[in-house]
Amino acid sequence: MTKRFSISLLFTLALAPSAWAQAQPVEVALQVGSSKHQFSGQGQCKAAPQASIYGINAALYTVSQRSGGQALNLTLWQPKDGSPNMISLRVSSGSKAYQVDTVKGGAKRDTKGSGSATVDKAGVFTLDAVAATGEKITGRIRCGSFGGIQAEGG
């Protein structure tokens, strides 16, 4: 198993669908190109103050939301070494999907789109990004609370 696959598998297992039983209130207010992505209801918010990606120690935050024909998945890594935050974002509505991936580390240097995200102590994420296809993605996501992320795999 390659290191990249191993990290992806570990992350995927940590966010397995069974976690949806522990949904939290989520509010999404994003502008994606000329469209709005709005949602208020149950979603999944998780956090781990001590995590690692490609050997970089970081705090980890995730948000997942699905409703009807729209979905949002955001992963925010806050490196402990003071490096800029890294994000992985996918927003979809109907047949349209937008992706941003600024994660770099180890041998991974490929990115998609650009941008940044922050999260404050109240659980509000602020996004300012450009998707790989060129659409600007801005706005806020609010998590009512965060569940833990359980590390699995090797």
C-alpha positions as CSV (number, residue, x, y, z in Angstrom):
1,M,0.0,0.0,0.0
2,T,1.5,3.4,-0.9
3,K,1.8,6.1,1.7
4,R,-0.8,8.3,-0.2
5,F,-3.3,5.5,-0.3
6,S,-2.7,4.7,3.3
7,I,-3.5,8.2,4.5
8,S,-6.6,8.4,2.3
9,L,-7.8,5.1,3.6
10,L,-7.1,6.1,7.2
11,F,-9.1,9.4,6.7
12,T,-11.9,7.6,5.0
13,L,-12.3,5.0,7.8
14,A,-12.3,7.8,10.4
15,L,-15.3,9.4,8.6
16,A,-17.2,6.2,7.9
17,P,-21.0,6.6,7.2
18,S,-21.9,5.1,10.6
19,A,-20.8,8.5,12.1
20,W,-23.9,10.1,10.6
21,A,-25.8,8.7,13.7
22,Q,-24.1,11.5,15.7
23,A,-25.2,14.4,13.5
24,Q,-24.9,18.0,14.7
25,P,-26.6,21.2,13.6
26,V,-24.8,22.7,10.6
27,E,-25.5,26.0,8.8
28,V,-24.0,26.6,5.3
29,A,-24.1,29.9,3.5
30,L,-21.7,29.7,0.5
31,Q,-21.6,31.6,-2.8
32,V,-20.3,29.2,-5.4
33,G,-19.7,31.1,-8.7
34,S,-23.1,32.6,-9.4
35,S,-25.0,30.1,-7.3
36,K,-25.8,29.9,-3.6
37,H,-25.3,26.8,-1.6
38,Q,-27.5,27.2,1.5
39,F,-28.3,24.6,4.1
40,S,-29.5,24.5,7.7
41,G,-30.1,21.2,9.4
42,Q,-28.2,18.1,10.6
43,G,-24.7,17.4,9.3
44,Q,-21.4,16.0,10.5
45,C,-18.8,18.1,12.3
46,K,-15.6,16.5,13.7
47,A,-12.4,17.7,15.2
48,A,-9.1,16.3,16.4
49,P,-6.6,18.7,18.0
50,Q,-3.7,16.3,17.4
51,A,-3.6,14.8,13.9
52,S,-1.1,14.3,11.1
53,I,-1.1,14.4,7.4
54,Y,2.0,13.5,5.3
55,G,4.1,13.7,8.5
56,I,2.9,17.2,9.3
57,N,1.4,17.5,12.8
58,A,-1.9,19.5,12.6
59,A,-5.3,20.1,14.1
60,L,-8.0,18.6,11.9
61,Y,-11.6,19.8,11.4
62,T,-14.2,18.2,9.1
63,V,-17.7,19.2,8.0
64,S,-20.0,17.0,5.9
65,Q,-23.5,17.9,4.8
66,R,-25.9,16.2,2.4
67,S,-29.5,17.2,1.6
68,G,-31.5,16.5,-1.5
69,G,-29.3,17.1,-4.5
70,Q,-26.6,19.0,-2.7
71,A,-23.6,18.0,-0.6
72,L,-20.6,19.6,1.0
73,N,-17.4,18.1,2.4
74,L,-14.7,20.3,4.0
75,T,-11.5,19.2,5.6
76,L,-9.3,21.8,7.3
77,W,-5.8,21.1,8.4
78,Q,-4.1,23.6,10.7
79,P,-0.3,22.7,10.8
80,K,1.3,23.1,14.2
81,D,4.5,24.4,12.6
82,G,2.9,27.7,11.5
83,S,2.5,26.7,7.9
84,P,-0.6,28.0,6.1
85,N,-3.8,26.1,6.7
86,M,-4.6,23.4,4.0
87,I,-8.1,22.6,2.8
88,S,-9.9,19.9,0.8
89,L,-13.3,21.0,-0.3
90,R,-16.0,19.5,-2.5
91,V,-19.3,21.2,-3.1
92,S,-21.9,19.7,-5.3
93,S,-25.4,20.6,-6.4
94,G,-27.2,18.5,-8.9
95,S,-24.8,17.5,-11.6
96,K,-22.3,20.3,-10.8
97,A,-19.3,19.7,-8.6
98,Y,-16.6,22.1,-7.4
99,Q,-13.3,21.0,-5.9
100,V,-10.5,22.7,-4.0
101,D,-7.4,20.8,-2.6
102,T,-4.5,22.8,-1.2
103,V,-3.1,19.9,0.8
104,K,0.7,19.5,0.3
105,G,3.2,17.4,2.2
106,G,5.7,14.6,1.8
107,A,5.6,13.6,-1.9
108,K,2.2,15.2,-2.5
109,R,2.6,18.5,-4.4
110,D,-0.4,18.4,-6.7
111,T,-3.2,20.8,-5.8
112,K,-6.6,21.7,-7.3
113,G,-7.8,25.3,-7.2
114,S,-6.6,27.6,-4.4
115,G,-7.8,29.3,-1.3
116,S,-7.9,29.3,2.4
117,A,-10.2,28.6,5.4
118,T,-10.2,29.4,9.0
119,V,-12.3,28.2,11.9
120,D,-13.0,30.2,15.1
121,K,-13.7,29.1,18.6
122,A,-17.5,29.3,18.0
123,G,-17.2,26.7,15.2
124,V,-17.6,29.1,12.3
125,F,-15.5,28.3,9.2
126,T,-14.8,31.2,6.8
127,L,-13.9,30.2,3.3
128,D,-12.3,32.1,0.4
129,A,-11.3,29.8,-2.4
130,V,-11.3,29.2,-6.1
131,A,-12.3,25.8,-7.4
132,A,-10.2,23.9,-9.9
133,T,-12.7,24.9,-12.6
134,G,-12.3,28.6,-11.8
135,E,-15.4,29.4,-9.8
136,K,-15.0,31.5,-6.6
137,I,-16.3,29.9,-3.4
138,T,-16.8,32.2,-0.4
139,G,-18.9,32.2,2.7
140,R,-19.3,30.6,6.1
141,I,-20.2,27.2,7.6
142,R,-21.2,27.0,11.2
143,C,-21.1,23.8,13.3
144,G,-23.2,23.6,16.4
145,S,-20.6,21.2,18.0
146,F,-17.8,18.8,17.0
147,G,-17.6,15.1,17.5
148,G,-14.2,13.4,17.9
149,I,-12.3,11.7,15.1
150,Q,-11.1,8.2,16.0
151,A,-7.8,7.3,14.3
152,E,-8.1,3.9,12.6
153,G,-5.7,2.0,10.4
154,G,-1.9,2.1,10.4
